[in-house]
Amino acid sequence: MIQKTIYLLFSIFAILSLLACDSNRVFETYNEMPDCTWHRDSLVSFDIRITDTKSPHNVLIDLRNEGSYKSCNLFLFVEISSPNGNSIKDTVELMLANQYGKWYGTGIGDLFDHQMMYKRFIFFPDTGIYSFEFEQAMRVEELEHICNFGIRIEKAEQP
């Protein structure tokens, strides 16, 4: 009961944070994983309209895991499709905890919130809808204790 209450409070806080004024944010959303389990055959997809091809952008991955997640990392297969039909595939490792098991990111109760850089200072060559598809690549059919997965695209600040 307490864990569900903490999860609810954490979710409300996250939603309020998303609604706060953020002039650099182009897109940000989370998908909830049913029962905090990411099935191998479940792709997490985001279709994002990009209108600015002149400014650099950062692409970040947002993730929430329970403290009972069994690994210190998460491998992902990523496919990005552009409006002109081109696509790129990538494999990404996200480090969620250090070698001693201390979680990175911020935590409330048993939930830990991570925001990790995926692509820094990139330019989108075309306007239109870009599709981002993520697949967990952890060699298990049911990856337990991953509760939310999201993406953020923001305008990068000039160095």
N, C-alpha and C positions, 0 to 999 in steps of 0.2 A: 504494500500500500504506500509506504513512504517513498519507494523508488518510483512509482508511477506519479506521485505528487511532485517529486523533484523533476522528473522528465517533463511533466506538464508545465511547471514553472520555467524550466530551461527553454522549452519550445516557445512559450509566450515571450520570454526575453529575446530569443532569436528573431522572432517575427517583428517585435518592436524595433530591434536593431536594424532589421532590413528596411523598415519604413522610415527610419531616421534620415535626415537630409545628408546626402552623400553625393557631391557634385561630380565625382570621378566615376561613379558606378554607371555602367552601361546596362548590365544585366546581372541579376543574382537570384538564385532560387535553390531550394532543397527538395529532394524527393525522399519520402519516408519509406523505409524498408519494412514490409510486414513482419511482425514478430522479431524485429532487429536481426533479420537473416537475409543475406544477399545470395540468391540462388545463382549458380553458374550460368544458367541459360537466360537469366534476366538482365537485359541490357538497360542501362540508365541513359536516356536520350534527352537532349536539350536542343531545340530549334531556336536559334537566336538571330534576330534581324540586326544586321550591321549596316549603318548608314555613313559612317566616317571612315574613309580610306586614307586620309591624310595624317591622322594622329596615330602615334604608337599606343598599343594596348598591352595590358597584362591579363593573363588567364590564370585564375586560381582555382584550386579544388578545395571544396568545403566538405568536411567529414565529421560525423559524430559517431563515437564508439563507446560501448560500455567498458568498464574497467576489467571485465572478465574476458575481453578479447584475448585470444591465446598467442598472438604474434606481436612482434614489435614493428612490423611493417605490413604493407599492403601492395601487392603487385596488381597493375591494371593494364588491360589492352585498351587503347584509345583509337578511335577513328574520327577524323574531322573531314567533313565533306563541305565543299564550297558551293556557292550558287552556280558556278560554271560547270559543275559536275566533277571537278578534280577532287581527289581525296588523299589523305595521308594517314598512315597507320603508325602507331607508336606503342612502346611498352614502357611503363613508368613504375618506379618503386617509390612509395611514400613511406618515410620513416615516421612512425607514430610514437615510439618510445625509445629511450636510450638503452644501453647494454645492461643496465641494472633494473629495467622494467619501469622506470619513471616516465610517465606519459608526457609528451610534448603538448603544446596547446593549453587551453584553459579547461577547468573542470568544475562541475557542480555536482556534488554527490558522486555517483558512479558513472556519470557521463562526461566525456571529454570531447571538446570542440577543437578541430584543427582547421587552419586555413593555410594551404601550402601553394607556393608558386609552381605553376606548371609551365607556362610560357611567359617570358619577360620581354617587354619592349618589341612586340611584333606588330606588323602592319597587315591589315586585311586588304587584299588587292582588289576585291570587288564588293559592291554593295549587294545586299540581299540576305537570304537566310543561310546561315551556316549551321550544320548539324554536327553536334558533338555526341558520340556514343562511347559509353564506358562499360567495360566488362571486367568483373573481378577475375583475376588470374592466379588464384592461390592454390590451385590443384585440389580443391575440395568442392563437392557439389553444393553444400550449404555452408556459407561463411557466416558463422554466428557472431552476434554482438556488434554488428555494424548497423546502426539505427537510421542514419540519414546520410545522403550523399548529394552534394550540390556543386554548383559552378558559379564563379563570379568572373565577369569581364569588366575591367575598369580601364579608364584612360590612364596611360602611364605618365608620370611626371617627368618632364625633361631633366636630364642629368645636369 
